[in-house]
C-alpha cells in the first residue's frame, strides 16, 4: 500500500486500542505495588517475598516474549493478542483469591506469561497499521501508556479503590474489567494478520538470532531496562539514606523519572522517523551518560537532581522505545518481526527486569547504597559500546512497507 492510499482511520483506531491495552498491561503489572503494605499482613509476606513477586513476573514475561513472538509470526498477531489480553485480565482478577506466597507467585507468573506474549505481537501490530513515516511516533505513544497507567494512575486508583471497596481482594477484580472490554474491541476491530498465509516459509528463533541488529538490540535492551529498574527500585533509598533527603524532596526528585520517561518515549522515536534510528539512539545514549554522571556528582540539591533525572529518564525511555520497536522491526523481514521483537523484549525482561535488580541489591548491600546511580551509569556505558560497534542503520522499502535486513 502506497502512502497516499494509507488507511489513516484504521491506523488511529488500531494504535489507540493497542496503546490502551499497553496501559492496562501497566496497570495490571504495577497496581499490586501500592497494595503490598496491606497484603503483607494478610498473606504473611516479608520484604524479600515482595522482591520475589516482582521478579517472577519479569522472568515469566521475558520467557513468554520469546515464545509469543515466534507464535504470532506463525499464526498472526491478532491470534495472540486477543487471548493474551483475556488471559492476563482474568488472572489479575483471580489474584484477589491468593492465600499466601505460593499462590501469589504462581498467579503473578501467569500474568507475566500472558503479558509477555502480548507485548511483541502488539508492537508489531501497531507498526503494521502505521504509516511508515509515523512508526516511531506511534510505537512511542503505545509504549508510554504502560508507565502512564501503571506508575502514574495505578497507585492513585489502587488507594482510592481500597477506600471504597471491602478489601484489597476486590481491587484486583475491578482491575480486570478494562482488559476484558478491550479484548472484545480488539477482537472486533483489529484486522486479521496475513501471517498464517506465510506458513509455507516458517520463521524460527535461529533466523532472529542470526540477525546482527536483533542480537545487539537484545543486548542493548538489557542495558536500558537494567538502568530503568535499578533506579526505580533503589533510588528512593539512595536519596533518603545517602543524600539524607526528606520524603517530600525524595518524591519530588523521583517524579523526574516518570515525567522524563513520558516525554522521551514519544519525542525520541518520532525524531528517529526523520533522522534515522541509529543516529538518534547514539546521541540519546551520550546525553543519558552525561546526565547520570552529573547525577552521581551532585549532592543533596533536589532541583538539580530532578532535572538530571528527568534528562536521563527522557533519554532512557527513548532508547528503550526505539530499540524495542522501529529499530528491531526495520532490521528484519516482515515475517520475522514478532520473533525478533520477542527476542529483544525477552532479553531485556529476563536480564534487566529480573536479574539486574537482584544483582544491584546485593552489590548495594555489600558496598553501600551510594553505588546505585553508578551501576545505572555503567549499564548505559555498556549499551553505548554495543550501539557503536554492533548496531547498523536498517534500510526499509517504504513503498511496499517490507523491512529488509542490512
C-alpha positions in Angstrom: 0.0 0.0 0.0 1.4 3.4 -1.0 1.5 6.3 1.4 -1.2 8.2 -0.4 -3.6 5.3 -0.1 -2.9 4.8 3.6 -5.9 4.0 5.8 -5.4 6.7 8.4 -8.6 5.9 10.2 -7.6 2.3 10.8 -4.2 3.4 11.9 -5.5 5.8 14.5 -8.1 3.3 15.8 -5.5 0.4 16.0 -2.8 2.5 17.7 -5.3 3.8 20.2 -6.7 0.4 21.1 -3.2 -1.2 21.4 -2.0 1.8 23.4 -4.9 1.4 25.8 -4.1 -2.3 26.0 -0.5 -1.5 26.9 -1.9 0.9 29.6 -3.9 -2.0 31.0 -0.8 -4.1 31.0 1.0 -1.4 33.1 -2.0 -1.1 35.4 -2.2 -4.9 36.0 1.6 -5.2 36.4 2.1 -2.4 38.9 -1.2 -1.9 40.7 -0.1 -4.6 43.2 2.8 -2.4 44.5 0.8 0.1 46.4 -1.3 -2.7 47.8 1.7 -4.6 49.3 1.6 -2.8 52.7 -1.9 -4.2 53.2 -1.3 -7.6 51.6 1.8 -8.3 53.8 -0.2 -8.8 56.9 -2.9 -10.8 55.3 -0.6 -13.2 53.4 2.3 -13.4 55.8 4.9 -11.8 53.5 8.2 -10.1 54.1 10.3 -7.7 52.1 12.2 -10.5 50.4 8.9 -12.0 49.3 7.9 -8.8 47.6 11.1 -8.9 45.6 10.3 -12.4 44.5 6.8 -11.5 43.5 8.1 -8.7 41.2 11.0 -10.8 39.9 8.9 -13.8 38.9 6.6 -11.7 36.7 9.6 -10.2 34.8 11.2 -13.6 34.4 8.0 -15.1 33.1 7.4 -12.1 30.8 10.8 -12.4 29.2 10.5 -16.2 28.6 7.0 -15.8 27.2 8.0 -13.0 24.8 10.4 -15.4 23.1 7.7 -17.9 22.5 4.9 -15.4 21.9 6.8 -13.5 19.3 7.5 -16.6 17.3 3.9 -17.8 17.6 2.5 -14.5 16.4 4.7 -14.7 13.3 3.4 -18.1 12.6 -0.3 -17.6 13.5 -0.7 -13.8 13.1 -0.6 -11.0 15.7 -4.4 -10.9 16.3 -4.5 -14.6 17.2 -2.0 -14.0 20.0 -3.1 -10.5 21.2 -6.8 -11.3 21.9 -6.2 -14.5 24.0 -3.3 -12.8 25.8 -5.4 -9.8 26.8 -8.2 -12.0 28.0 -5.7 -14.2 29.9 -3.9 -11.5 31.9 -7.1 -9.7 32.7 -8.7 -12.9 34.1 -5.6 -13.9 36.0 -5.3 -10.4 37.6 -8.9 -10.7 38.7 -8.2 -14.1 40.3 -5.2 -12.6 42.1 -7.6 -11.5 44.9 -8.0 -15.1 45.8 -4.3 -15.6 46.7 -3.9 -17.2 50.1 -0.1 -17.0 50.5 3.3 -16.6 48.8 3.0 -19.7 46.8 -0.3 -18.9 45.1 0.7 -15.3 44.6 3.9 -16.3 42.9 2.0 -18.7 40.6 -0.6 -16.1 39.7 2.0 -13.3 39.0 4.0 -15.7 36.9 0.9 -16.5 34.8 0.2 -12.7 34.4 3.8 -12.4 33.2 3.3 -15.2 30.7 0.2 -13.6 29.2 1.7 -10.1 29.1 4.9 -11.3 27.7 3.1 -13.0 24.8 1.1 -9.8 24.2 4.0 -7.4 24.0 5.8 -8.3 20.8 2.6 -9.1 18.9 1.1 -5.7 19.9 4.2 -3.8 19.0 4.3 -5.3 15.5 0.6 -4.9 15.0 0.9 -1.2 15.7 3.8 -0.9 13.3 1.9 -2.7 10.6 -1.0 -0.4 11.0 1.2 2.7 11.0 2.2 4.8 8.0 5.9 4.2 7.6 6.8 7.8 8.5 4.9 7.5 11.8 6.1 4.1 13.1 8.4 5.6 15.7 5.8 8.1 16.9 3.0 5.5 17.1 5.1 2.9 19.0 6.2 5.7 21.3 2.6 6.6 22.0 1.9 2.9 22.6 4.8 2.3 24.9 4.3 5.4 27.0 0.8 4.2 28.0 2.4 1.5 30.2 4.2 3.8 32.7 1.4 6.4 32.4 -1.3 4.0 33.5 0.9 1.6 35.6 3.1 4.1 37.5 1.1 7.3 37.2 -2.6 6.3 37.6 -2.2 2.9 39.1 -1.2 4.0 42.7 -3.9 6.6 42.8 -6.6 4.2 41.6 -5.4 1.4 43.9 -5.6 3.6 47.0 -8.9 5.1 46.0 -10.5 1.7 45.4 -9.1 0.4 48.7 -11.0 3.1 50.5 -14.4 2.3 48.8 -14.2 -1.5 48.5 -14.4 -4.1 51.3 -10.8 -5.2 51.0 -7.7 -5.4 48.7 -9.1 -8.6 47.1 -11.8 -6.6 45.3 -9.2 -4.2 43.8 -7.9 -6.9 41.6 -11.4 -7.8 40.4 -12.1 -4.2 39.3 -8.6 -4.0 37.6 -9.6 -7.0 35.4 -12.6 -5.3 33.8 -10.8 -2.8 31.4 -8.8 -5.5 29.8 -11.8 -7.7 29.1 -13.6 -4.7 27.5 -10.5 -4.0 25.3 -10.2 -7.7 24.3 -13.7 -7.5 22.9 -13.0 -4.3 21.0 -9.7 -5.6 19.6 -11.3 -8.8 18.5 -13.9 -6.8 16.6 -11.8 -4.0 15.1 -8.2 -5.4 14.6 -7.8 -6.9 11.1 -6.5 -10.4 10.8 -2.8 -10.5 10.1 -1.7 -12.2 6.9 0.9 -14.2 8.8 -0.9 -17.6 8.5 -0.7 -17.4 4.7 3.1 -17.4 5.1 3.1 -20.8 6.8 5.0 -22.3 3.8 8.0 -20.3 5.0 8.0 -20.7 8.7 10.2 -18.5 10.9 12.4 -19.6 13.6 14.4 -18.3 16.5 17.6 -19.1 14.6 16.7 -16.6 11.9 16.2 -14.0 14.6 19.5 -14.7 16.4 21.3 -14.7 13.0 20.4 -11.0 12.5 23.1 -8.7 13.8 20.8 -5.9 14.9 18.4 -8.2 16.7 21.2 -9.6 18.8 22.7 -6.2 19.5 19.2 -4.8 20.3 18.6 -7.6 22.8 21.9 -6.8 24.5 21.1 -3.1 24.4 17.6 -3.7 25.9 19.3 -5.5 28.8 21.2 -2.2 29.5 18.3 0.2 29.1 15.9 -2.0 31.3 18.7 -2.6 33.9 19.1 1.2 34.3 15.3 1.7 34.5 14.7 -1.0 37.1 17.8 -0.3 39.2 16.9 3.4 39.5 13.2 2.6 40.1 13.9 0.1 42.8 16.9 1.5 44.7 17.0 5.3 44.0 14.5 6.1 46.8 16.9 4.7 49.4 19.8 6.4 47.7 18.1 9.7 48.1 17.0 9.2 51.7 19.8 7.1 53.2 22.8 8.5 51.3 21.8 12.1 50.5 19.6 12.4 53.5 16.6 14.0 51.6 13.3 14.0 53.4 10.3 12.2 51.9 8.9 15.2 50.2 12.1 16.1 48.5 12.7 12.4 47.6 9.3 12.1 45.9 9.9 15.4 44.0 13.2 14.1 42.6 11.7 10.7 41.7 8.9 12.4 39.8 11.5 13.4 37.3 11.9 9.8 36.3 8.2 9.4 35.4 7.9 12.8 33.6 11.1 12.3 31.7 10.1 8.8 30.6 6.7 10.1 29.4 8.3 12.8 27.2 11.2 10.7 26.0 9.1 7.7 24.9 7.2 9.9 22.4 9.7 12.6 21.2 12.8 10.5 20.5 11.2 7.7 18.5 9.3 10.4 16.5 12.6 12.1 15.9 14.1 8.8 14.7 11.4 8.7 12.0 13.1 11.7 10.4 16.7 11.5 11.3 17.3 7.7 11.4 17.2 5.2 14.2 20.9 4.8 15.0 21.9 8.5 14.9 19.1 9.4 17.4 19.9 6.4 19.6 23.6 7.3 19.7 23.0 11.0 20.7 20.4 10.0 23.2 22.8 7.5 24.9 25.6 10.1 25.2 23.1 12.6 26.7 22.0 9.9 29.2 25.6 9.1 30.2 26.3 12.8 30.8 23.1 13.3 32.9 23.8 10.2 35.0 27.5 11.2 35.5 26.4 14.6 36.8 23.8 13.0 38.9 26.5 10.9 40.7 28.5 14.1 41.3 25.5 16.1 42.6 24.9 16.4 46.4 21.6 16.9 48.2 20.2 19.5 45.7 16.6 18.4 44.9 16.1 20.8 42.0 19.3 19.8 40.2 18.7 16.1 40.9 15.2 16.4 39.5 16.5 18.0 36.3 19.2 15.5 35.8 16.9 12.5 36.5 14.4 14.0 34.0 17.0 14.2 31.3 18.4 10.7 32.0 14.9 9.2 32.0 13.9 11.1 28.9 16.9 9.6 27.1 16.5 6.1 28.5 12.8 5.9 27.6 13.7 6.9 24.1 16.5 4.4 23.9 14.1 1.6 25.0 11.3 2.5 22.7 13.5 3.0 19.6 15.2 -0.4 20.3 12.1 -2.4 21.1 10.1 -1.1 18.2 11.3 0.6 15.0 15.0 -0.3 15.1 14.2 -4.0 15.5 11.2 -4.1 13.2 13.1 -2.2 10.5 16.0 -4.6 10.7 14.2 -7.8 9.7 11.9 -9.2 7.0 8.2 -8.6 7.9 7.6 -12.3 8.6 10.2 -12.2 11.3 9.1 -9.0 13.0 7.4 -10.5 16.0 10.0 -13.2 16.6 12.7 -10.6 16.6 10.7 -8.3 18.8 10.2 -11.2 21.2 13.9 -11.8 21.4 14.6 -8.2 22.2 11.8 -7.9 24.8 12.7 -11.3 26.3 16.3 -10.4 26.8 15.5 -7.1 28.4 13.0 -8.5 30.8 15.0 -11.6 31.9 18.3 -9.7 32.4 17.2 -6.2 33.1 13.9 -6.8 34.8 14.7 -9.9 36.8 18.4 -10.4 37.3 19.8 -6.8 37.3 17.8 -5.5 40.3 18.7 -8.6 42.3 22.4 -8.2 41.5 22.3 -4.5 42.1 20.6 -5.0 45.5 23.3 -7.5 46.5 26.1 -5.0 45.4 24.4 -2.2 47.3 24.1 -4.3 50.4 27.8 -5.1 50.3 29.3 -1.8 49.0 26.7 0.7 50.1 23.6 2.3 48.7 25.7 5.1 47.2 26.8 2.8 44.3 23.2 2.7 42.8 23.4 5.5 40.2 27.0 4.4 39.3 25.6 0.9 38.5 22.9 2.5 36.2 25.6 4.6 34.6 27.7 1.5 34.0 24.8 -0.2 32.3 24.3 2.6 29.8 28.1 2.8 29.2 27.9 -0.9 28.1 24.9 0.0 25.9 26.9 2.7 24.2 29.7 0.3 23.3 27.1 -2.2 21.9 25.4 0.5 19.8 28.7 2.0 18.4 30.2 -1.3 17.4 27.2 -3.5 16.8 24.2 -1.7 15.5 23.8 -0.7 11.9 21.2 1.7 10.5 18.4 -0.5 8.9 17.1 0.0 5.4 13.4 -0.2 4.6 11.4 -0.2 1.3 8.8 2.3 2.3 6.7 1.9 -0.8 5.9 -1.8 0.0 6.4 -1.4 3.8 8.6 -4.5 3.8 11.5 -4.4 6.2 14.8 -5.6 4.7 17.9 -6.8 6.5 21.1 -4.8 6.4 
